[in-house]
Amino acid sequence: HEVLLVDLTNGEPTPFGDPVIRKRESLEAASLCGVTRITMDLPNRFLEDGIEPRKKLAAIFRDFRPDVL
């Protein structure tokens, strides 16, 4: 099976690390696990349900075409 991990935010701001380090580490981890990983550009700490975030996530689902969510 092909697995896609979708991070809704990049976790910023945070007192530990920075976006560049976190992105590198997450891509390395995904590679080791044999999965694909996408990080969306939604705002951390202010993530809310709304039509725009839904559209962005739906676009990822349409591109990936998962059999199971």
Phi, psi and omega in degrees: 000148173265132183244135176241124173259130180242114173271125181287331179225168177267003176083004181273148356277153178212151180282353184244128177070198177209170185301325182293313179296314182298319180296314180300313181296320181291323178290323176297315179298317179298318179297316179298326181274351180074032180238165175261141182229134177236137173247119179282170183257029180282151186284124176292151180069346179233022181293123180225153174290135178187171185292321182293312176300324179297318180297318180296317179291321178298323178297321177295316178299318180296321180290317184280327180055061182291149173276330183223139175249000000 
